[in-house]
Amino acid sequence: AFAPPDGAVLASATAATIHVWTMRPTSSGGLSPFFEALVDAEREHWSSDKTLERLAPVVADVVELKLFYTAASAACRHDDITADDRARSIRRVLQRAPRTFRFDRDARVAAALKLVIKKAEDDGVLDEAEALRLDRLAER
């Protein structure tokens, strides 16, 4: 990942893709609570567990959800948290998402959320019944 000195952009890449997220102030004048927590985690050297604990309640959209999912998965791969902790953290966010995310008229948010729910089911984070329940909530 890369973050310039002004903290305006966060980027990560694989051999095939590059993802860039803006961290510039929102229309309300500051960073979103999610990105504020990310900045605090980096500045204060929080543990992965503490970072995920602080991020989970402030995930507010699909972009933040994807970043959260990636962070939880990376923490698990690096043995910073257990697979059960990873699953619990991701489930916590996914269960809030259908109630708290702002959905758009052309259903892009719902479609992206449904993809993340399917990924969580494929990864064993959600069982089939919970994935179906959340998928149905995302459609509303």
Secondary structure, 3 states (H helix, E strand, C coil): CECCCCCCEEEEECCCCEEEEECCCCCCCCCCHHHHHHHHHHHHCCCHHHHHHHHHHHCCCHHHHHHHHHHHHHHHHCCCCCHHHHHHHHHHHHHHHHHHCCCCCCCHHHHHHHHHHHHHHHCCCCCHHHHHHHHHHHHC
